[in-house]
Amino acid sequence: MSEAVAVRDIEVSVEETPENNELSTEYTFLCNFCQRRLKTSITYGGIYERLVRKSSGFYCPNCIRNGFYTKKRNDILQMTFRGIFGYIYYRCYVSEGFSKEKTSVFLAEIQDAIDAHARTGLLNPAFSYDPETYIWFVDFSKIGVNKNQMGIQDVYKTVVNILVCFNIAQVISNVQMHKLYDKYNEAINLFYTQRKRTEGRRRLLVPSMQGCGGTNETGFDYEKTRNFLPRDLRIHS
């Protein structure tokens, strides 16, 4: 009987260690669930692989820790708000691609808003959070109509409370908040009722500010805001 071969998205790089010039091999792999790109040593890479031996592909420590490599992942909606604070960073702090007439926002204020949105979301026990990717994992096995489940309205309320943390209407003129709410609410309802993801194979729900009012100048890279990560939150002169 032929043995099945699991295909993995993996890169192997060889680096020199400056201390003794010995060669060390590291993995750079893409998590099969959250799509996080992670560099790790052979030792830890081997541990990750052994823990998910019955699953195909590699998984990052966060997804292994939470059991997202099992069938549990079918009940997990991944979503993020980085398209929003990425927009605030480029629009109101860096002012990249915009006129100099802008609402001033300090870098510390953006970080404070990110921290506040994390604290707010974690008040809901169905929400877990990875600060290294800004991704939220909403466990829909905890959401439903049974006595031991919370209602879907509790998810909508949590999203609204998270969005309030960014003070979007105060820092961005002419924003249409209802359009931004709808992007989240429609995707959440689709996943709740059908376990389908609006983003398709991408898996991650990551709405941008595009089409939600504010400044929509030609040439602004909304995709860059959707891919905004902690490493991008840096001082701009």
Steps between C-alpha positions, in 0.01 A plus 500: 500500500640840403554749778337845480739790486404825678597816311633776724579864431853513639828673432834387644774754545855462625654777706838557659513568871740788568640344820670193358418507126319168531206443269148482640189407306167674556152449367287779363149369462144618448243391756240282335216677685578863585757543219754646741855484363729372771873440516608235748782256568505138391446398863177693546387431146526130581294549817225681310492226239481218755212665687288520183617173346147402397441829317645616171717808486680703764329696777633788709526474882186711552286275281644184658444642848134567423434179308439673168671213318207272590139502378447780750627739233174454311328700775763775511450828315826690458466874474709809555462875528844579361350640181359777721796593714729447203290760317520739797877452512556578131220755467531697821855438621721440195265683260635283217331574169292779650516874520661657804158614621432215734385422850810457717526177695797404712655156470439440870129568448480231232678254730263592784201432273643163398556409866149615589342293222686192632376554857146560378482193278641270767207585727301263278602139582429388142777732375872416516778718362849477355679836555781404261262491202208711631272205419188415700371143519127483575382158619150447361455175692430735793240695300146386429157456654571234762493583870877461533574727202506876453285663235629631169406850614780477757747462214358801316518708819863402558591608146326834552681552831833420335436747217420772755857468630637656182297826516472478123239772463723741694820443301359442151257748347188392311537136605190284459514270799194297403681375188793385712266327748328325211827352371548323833137420575426344161808278516426399860141411413612294199741301713246457779225368273699312235861473624608677184768765479454809284875511435496151350831317508668793674305403816575825680225762524691825457277790386665821387371858514451501124145608412430621854537871439794699623767581246503273197783651302611323184802281547466432872603142577217353708654154469797624701269587789349150487849354544599740780703328776674611823830541314334770285404711803815708518608861533474699178696822459 
